[in-house]
Amino acid sequence: MDPSDGLDKARLKGQHVPSREVNQPTVSIAAKNSYANALCSFPISLHTPNTMDARQYKELVQAKQTTHNGVPAVLFKASDYYGIMAAECRFTIIGRFVKPRPQIDKIRSKFKEMVTIKGSTKIGVYDNFNVFLDFTNEEDFNTVWFKRVIEIEEQQMWLQKWTPNFKPEEDLPIAPVWVLLPKLPFHMHTWQYIKQIVSSVGTPLEMDQATKSRTRPSMAKVKVEIDLLKPQPESVYVGLIHENSPQTGFTQKLEYEGIPKYCKHCKKLGHAIANCRVLERKKAIEQ
């Protein structure tokens, strides 16, 4: 694989190709359209017009210059590292291949062909197995992340959120999945109510179109970000508090659609620990 194939910065509009820039392993992709939610739990909004702008927030980050074990050191506050600084990549997705990835130009062109977004994205090489997809807005970020997997050149590119603790050898055990709520009372088919009902499952992201448009009264369906290391509840109790009588309520069944497998041993998506080849090889060596 050509290690330099991520170093050409080129627009995929097919119109103009700028000259080579050695330190720019990214490419800007022309956009199209779709939906929403971000990555970092960043406590300060960078989009509020009546508050400090992004540059002012960055200026709040002041590192301490010192030494560590006899060498120069710079110390950042952990709250800045995981907050203001991490917000720089709040719309970044990691595309991971199990085998050595296709050429970067093929990844870029196939992505443009398959995915419709509103803004633009830059796709850059991290290593032979990982690429970074950097988006300009929350809606496009979710449009792509919700897909979970994109097939490129007969290879699956697994999609996961970037985090400050990203390790190229590990997959994040977080994934968006559809949660079904069969027979949920029809007057509760509203985002404000549904997101509270499924909050014990994970972080609510969006309702499907039929739930939004109220055209499927038999069932509500909502996408939820879940932790694959935790068990998923099969039901949730919905209670009703009355002023002058005992509490009543009902048990709401929860069903899940397409929960990806995650191996706790090798920390990879796509298989369970019972089918982990790394663990099998380890056991074979120990015997």
Summary of the structure (lengths in Angstrom):
residues: 287
radius of gyration: 22.4
end to end distance: 36.8
largest distance: 75.2
contacts: 757
relative contact order: 0.12
helix: 21%
strand: 29%
